[in-house]
Structure formats: C-alpha cells, structure tokens
Amino acid sequence: MKKRYDFGGEKRGRITPKEPEPRGKTRITIRLDEDLVDHFLKEADASGGAMGYQTLINDALRQHVEGKAPKFEETLRRIVREEVRAAG
C-alpha cells in the first residue's frame, strides 16, 4: 500500500455512472377513492381480461391530460338533448 494516494483528478459522488432513466412506466404509490378503483376493476372484468384496471386508469388520465376526454358541459348537453327527444 502507498502512504499517499493522489485523488486530484477524480470526481466526488457516485462510483458507477448513473443509469439512464428507463422510458415507459414509473412505479408510484397513489391513494384513490374506493369507488373509482371499483369502477375500473369492473371495467377490467367486463373486458374479459383484455385490459387491466391500471391500464384503464392510465388511459383515462392520458385522455384528460391530452384534452381528449369529453368535457362535462358537452356530456350534460348531450344528455339533456337525449332526454328532451325522448320526452317529446
């Protein structure tokens, strides 16, 4: 062993280079209302196992974020029009 080591050219921090962040999904912990989880579980069951409930939640959030989810006002207008047509 040497009495002195020269670490002048070294960097402080991680010993190994940082791994690049994986693309795709990120594992998180989130608390959702039970009725929402039940809704997506039922939808997943109705799909016959084609889609899992987490995928359905992810798709619903993506539609909302991308502005593709139906707006509340549009849905309400559609329902009112259907009810007026059915009553008249």
C-alpha positions in Angstrom: 0.0 0.0 0.0 1.1 3.5 -0.7 1.4 6.0 2.1 -0.4 8.7 0.0 -2.8 8.4 -2.9 -3.5 11.1 -5.4 -7.2 11.7 -6.0 -6.7 15.1 -7.6 -8.3 14.1 -11.0 -11.2 12.3 -9.5 -14.8 13.5 -9.1 -16.9 13.2 -5.9 -20.2 11.4 -6.0 -21.4 8.1 -7.4 -18.8 5.4 -8.0 -20.7 4.0 -11.0 -22.1 6.2 -13.8 -25.8 7.0 -13.3 -28.1 4.7 -15.3 -30.3 6.5 -17.8 -33.9 6.7 -16.8 -35.9 3.9 -18.3 -38.6 5.1 -20.8 -42.1 3.9 -20.2 -43.8 3.4 -16.9 -42.9 4.6 -13.5 -43.8 2.8 -10.3 -45.6 5.1 -7.8 -47.9 4.8 -4.8 -51.1 6.6 -5.1 -54.3 6.7 -3.0 -57.6 6.7 -4.9 -61.2 6.7 -3.7 -62.5 3.2 -3.4 -65.5 3.8 -5.7 -63.1 4.9 -8.5 -61.0 1.7 -8.1 -64.1 -0.4 -8.0 -65.3 1.2 -11.3 -62.1 0.5 -13.1 -61.9 -3.1 -11.7 -65.4 -3.7 -13.0 -64.4 -2.3 -16.4 -61.4 -4.5 -16.4 -63.6 -7.6 -15.6 -66.0 -6.6 -18.4 -63.2 -6.5 -20.9 -62.6 -10.2 -20.2 -59.0 -9.6 -19.1 -58.1 -7.8 -22.3 -57.1 -4.7 -20.2 -56.1 -4.4 -16.6 -57.5 -1.8 -14.3 -54.2 0.1 -14.0 -54.1 0.4 -17.8 -57.7 1.7 -17.8 -56.8 4.3 -15.2 -53.7 5.3 -17.2 -55.8 5.7 -20.4 -58.4 7.8 -18.6 -55.7 10.1 -17.2 -54.0 10.4 -20.6 -57.3 11.4 -22.3 -57.8 14.1 -19.7 -54.2 15.4 -19.9 -54.3 15.5 -23.7 -57.7 17.2 -23.7 -59.4 14.3 -25.4 -61.7 13.4 -22.6 -65.3 14.5 -23.0 -66.0 17.9 -21.3 -68.6 17.9 -18.6 -70.6 20.6 -20.4 -70.7 18.6 -23.6 -71.8 15.5 -21.8 -74.5 17.4 -19.9 -75.8 19.0 -23.2 -75.9 15.5 -24.9 -77.9 14.0 -22.0 -80.3 16.9 -21.9 -80.9 16.7 -25.7 -81.5 12.9 -25.4 -84.0 13.4 -22.6 -85.8 16.2 -24.5 -86.0 14.0 -27.6 -87.3 11.0 -25.5 -89.9 13.2 -23.8 -91.1 14.9 -27.0 
